[in-house]
Amino acid sequence: MIKINSKKECCGCAACNNICPKQCINMKMDEEGFLYPKVNEEKCTDCGLCEKVCPMLNINIYDMKPGIYACKSKDEEIKFKSSSGGVFSVIADYVLDNNGIVYGAGFNEEFEVMHMMIDNKQDLQKLRGSKYLQSDINESFEKVKEYLKENRLVLFSGTPCQIAGLNNYLNKSNDNLILFDIVCHGVPSPGVFKSYLCYIKDIFKENIVNINFRAKELAIQALKITFANSKVYLKNSGDDLYYKAFLSNLILRPSCYNCKSNNFRSGSDITVADYWGASTKFSDYDEKKGVSLVITKTKKGKELFNLLYDKFEVVESELEHAIKYNPNIIKSCSVHSNRDKFFIEYKKNRTPINNLMMKYTKECFTKRVLRKVKRIAISKFGANS
């Protein structure tokens, strides 16, 4: 029986929920707004399957020689609609062209992020772009297993812990399954995001029709919320409160501060990220306009990337350079010093979410100057500077 003695011990991948033969494990939201498994002990037969698939308890080590590339789609429309260089969209197009299935994170009608399946290109837009909060896996692992039994080609994209959970759930490789993960900074609370959306809606007095965390009209990282009356909320990451709370590590899941699935432990075929610092090595690759870092990790991943090579502008790079500007490839993020204080107040639900975020993300003049100096240093010398 899966038991969560500390919130740090669960990444929320829902592998235990999907594997349970008695369906006695449900994912329930806690007071911080994250999903955790809740076991119906009366129905549980203590078969132990939930513990066997848990990526926090079962960490895999893979022997690999990764290929490292700076990459962007040759299709400017795809690149504009994507978070960075459009690699996911190109691979998804290939899978759909071959009667395949694509899984990824998308917004439902309530603007909750759910893992969902698409089987046509018209719906691909739902899965494009970054969603900076943890997605609900629901029954996706079960469905993936069913499609693989039907001999369908399946592309499954997610965070490293979700990929590790799926790997443990399936417990064997499959030539028809392409595992695609992102370099993850950490997943923010869906509950906090929901509270923030309510705050934004109260300002605009209108229903939301679209959310884009990577609105390229303003900056490479900018939150754009479009309303039914065509009004738009648009702020870059340095001005939006939710973005600031996320990037400062204030509202991340407890397990993210000691990730068990980063550093090439997820078992994915291909890993992608923004290639921060690409312009310091390649003059024609400006990360502000969208450049993907692509890491091919398995024979399957390398063969697929080579098959689609002519659809990209590609230049080979080195892992050391990629890590220099994106340390989350191998490292977990640090804990915000005020995380516990923030969530203690959040649980009480007495302080408006905007005031609460402002209180714990506010920087004094000295910190603002140091942050700008740090940003300049990182752009020139890398994240370890």
Summary of the structure (lengths in Angstrom):
residues: 385
radius of gyration: 20.4
end to end distance: 45.0
largest distance: 62.4
contacts: 1270
relative contact order: 0.15
helix: 38%
strand: 20%
